[in-house]
Amino acid sequence: MGYFFKVHSKLGGKYQEKYYQRAVEIALKEADLSYKKEIAVDLSFNDVKIGKYLLDFLIENKVVLELKAIPRFNRQDFRQVMAYLKAKDLKLGVLANFRGDKVMYKRVLNSEVKI
């Protein structure tokens, strides 16, 4: 989470999401964390692909990170992260919003996955 604060302290809260995504990627690289950016995840029903999601980041193959630059979180943002977690069968997601005076983040837990 410290990387979010580092990015926000340098950029502030006025830019588009894509710029925060680029800055977070630089911070993850500098921290030598394993991550994948903008990865496609298939959504299936009865083993038939019916669509796909595009995750902002998958960190250490464990945590989904979804970035936003919006006035405030809404229910759809949380549903989006939960859908990603279910599609990847992961436990933890983080929703981070860089718009405003300070970065806001929320953890999203998939209760269907046992640790």
SELUMFI-876202 format. One line per 10 residues: their letters; for each residue x, y, z of N, C-alpha, C. Coordinates in steps of 0.05 Angstrom, whole numbers, plus 5000, padded with zeros to 4 digits. Layout:
N
a = X,Y,Z,X,Y,Z,X,Y,Z  ...
//
This chain:
115
mgyffkvhsk = 5016,4976,5000,5000,5000,5000,5017,5025,5000  5041,5022,5011,5059,5045,5011,5066,5056,4984  5065,5039,4964,5071,5047,4937,5050,5066,4926  5025,5061,4935,5003,5079,4926,5008,5107,4937  5016,5108,4962,5021,5134,4975,5044,5149,4962  5065,5133,4955,5088,5144,4942,5080,5156,4914  5065,5141,4899,5056,5151,4873,5039,5176,4876  5020,5174,4894,5001,5197,4898,5016,5222,4908  5035,5218,4926,5049,5241,4936,5065,5256,4914  5074,5241,4894,5089,5253,4873,5072,5264,4851
lggkyqekyy = 5049,5251,4845,5032,5260,4823,5008,5276,4832  4999,5272,4856,4974,5285,4864,4950,5270,4854  4927,5282,4855,4902,5268,4848,4887,5279,4824  4901,5289,4803,4888,5303,4781,4889,5288,4754  4903,5266,4753,4909,5254,4727,4890,5231,4720  4892,5223,4695,4876,5200,4686,4888,5174,4697  4871,5153,4698,4879,5127,4709,4904,5116,4696  4906,5119,4670,4929,5107,4655,4956,5117,4666  4957,5142,4675,4982,5153,4685,4989,5141,4712  4969,5137,4729,4974,5124,4755,4982,5095,4750
qraveialke = 4970,5082,4730,4978,5055,4724,5007,5053,4716  5016,5072,4700,5044,5072,4692,5062,5077,4716  5055,5096,4733,5071,5102,4756,5072,5079,4776  5049,5065,4780,5049,5042,4798,5066,5020,4787  5066,5016,4761,5083,4996,4748,5113,5002,4754  5120,5027,4752,5148,5035,4758,5155,5028,4787  5136,5035,4805,5141,5029,4834,5143,5000,4839  5127,4983,4826,5128,4954,4829,5155,4943,4819  5164,4954,4796,5190,4945,4785,5212,4953,4805  5211,4977,4815,5232,4986,4833,5233,4970,4859
adlsykkeia = 5209,4960,4867,5207,4943,4891,5214,4914,4885  5219,4908,4860,5226,4881,4852,5203,4861,4858  5179,4870,4855,5155,4852,4860,5148,4839,4833  5140,4815,4835,5131,4800,4811,5102,4809,4805  5097,4817,4780,5070,4826,4772,5066,4821,4743  5040,4821,4736,5032,4821,4708,5013,4844,4704  5015,4858,4682,4999,4882,4677,4979,4876,4654  4955,4886,4658,4934,4884,4637,4932,4856,4626  4927,4837,4644,4925,4809,4635,4896,4802,4629  4892,4787,4608,4865,4778,4601,4859,4753,4617
vdlsfndvki = 4835,4752,4628,4826,4728,4643,4799,4720,4631  4798,4695,4623,4774,4685,4611,4752,4681,4632  4727,4686,4624,4704,4680,4639,4690,4657,4625  4685,4636,4640,4673,4612,4628,4648,4603,4642  4631,4589,4627,4607,4576,4638,4606,4548,4627  4605,4528,4645,4606,4500,4636,4629,4495,4617  4653,4505,4625,4677,4502,4610,4677,4514,4582  4659,4532,4577,4657,4546,4551,4663,4576,4556  4682,4587,4541,4690,4615,4545,4666,4632,4535  4658,4650,4553,4636,4668,4546,4644,4698,4547
gkylldflie = 4669,4702,4554,4679,4730,4555,4706,4731,4567  4716,4755,4572,4742,4759,4585,4742,4785,4601  4759,4785,4621,4764,4809,4637,4793,4818,4632  4798,4843,4636,4825,4854,4634,4833,4866,4661  4850,4852,4675,4859,4861,4702,4881,4882,4699  4880,4902,4716,4901,4922,4715,4928,4909,4723  4928,4896,4746,4953,4882,4755,4945,4857,4770  4963,4837,4767,4962,4814,4784,4990,4813,4797  4991,4816,4823,5016,4819,4838,5023,4793,4852  5047,4783,4848,5057,4758,4860,5038,4735,4856
nkvvlelkai = 5023,4735,4834,5004,4714,4827,4984,4709,4850  4979,4730,4867,4962,4727,4890,4941,4749,4893  4949,4773,4886,4932,4797,4891,4925,4811,4866  4898,4815,4862,4888,4831,4840,4889,4860,4849  4900,4877,4832,4901,4906,4838,4886,4920,4816  4865,4934,4823,4849,4950,4804,4852,4979,4812  4860,4995,4792,4865,5024,4797,4841,5040,4786  4835,5062,4799,4814,5080,4791,4824,5109,4795  4812,5127,4779,4816,5156,4783,4789,5168,4780  4772,5164,4800,4744,5173,4800,4738,5188,4825
prfnrqdfrq = 4716,5203,4826,4710,5218,4850,4707,5201,4875  4694,5178,4872,4691,5159,4895,4685,5131,4885  4690,5112,4901,4684,5084,4894,4653,5081,4893  4644,5062,4876,4616,5055,4876,4614,5025,4876  4590,5015,4879,4586,4986,4881,4597,4971,4857  4594,4982,4834,4604,4969,4810,4634,4964,4811  4649,4982,4823,4678,4978,4826,4684,4953,4842  4670,4950,4865,4674,4927,4882,4665,4901,4868  4643,4902,4853,4634,4879,4838,4654,4871,4817  4666,4891,4804,4687,4886,4784,4710,4870,4796
vmaylkakdl = 4720,4879,4818,4743,4865,4831,4735,4837,4840  4711,4835,4851,4702,4808,4860,4699,4790,4836  4690,4799,4813,4688,4783,4789,4716,4774,4781  4735,4791,4782,4763,4784,4775,4773,4762,4794  4768,4765,4820,4777,4746,4839,4764,4718,4834  4739,4718,4828,4725,4693,4823,4736,4680,4797  4740,4696,4777,4750,4685,4751,4778,4673,4754  4794,4685,4772,4822,4675,4776,4824,4657,4800  4802,4653,4815,4802,4636,4838,4823,4646,4859  4821,4672,4864,4840,4685,4883,4824,4696,4907
klgvlanfrg = 4838,4700,4929,4826,4708,4954,4825,4739,4957  4846,4753,4949,4849,4781,4956,4851,4799,4931  4836,4821,4932,4838,4842,4913,4841,4869,4927  4853,4888,4913,4855,4915,4924,4845,4934,4903  4828,4952,4912,4817,4973,4895,4829,4999,4905  4843,5013,4887,4857,5038,4895,4847,5061,4878  4841,5083,4891,4831,5106,4877,4850,5130,4881  4860,5140,4860,4881,5161,4862,4869,5190,4859  4844,5192,4853,4831,5219,4850,4828,5231,4878  4834,5257,4880,4829,5271,4905,4855,5278,4920
dkvmykrvln = 4851,5288,4944,4873,5297,4960,4890,5275,4971  4879,5251,4973,4895,5228,4983,4885,5203,4969  4903,5184,4967,4896,5159,4954,4878,5143,4974  4857,5131,4963,4839,5114,4979,4842,5086,4969  4842,5066,4987,4842,5039,4978,4825,5022,4996  4814,5000,4984,4798,4981,4999,4806,4953,4991  4807,4936,5011,4812,4908,5005,4785,4894,4998  4786,4876,4979,4763,4860,4971,4770,4831,4975  4754,4817,4991,4760,4789,4996,4739,4771,4983  4749,4750,4971,4733,4729,4959,4729,4707,4980
sevki = 4706,4706,4992,4701,4687,5014,4698,4658,5003  4696,4655,4977,4694,4628,4966,4721,4613,4965  4743,4628,4968,4770,4616,4967,4780,4613,4996  4788,4589,5003,4799,4584,5029,4829,4585,5028  4841,4596,5048,4870,4599,5049,4883,4573,5058
//
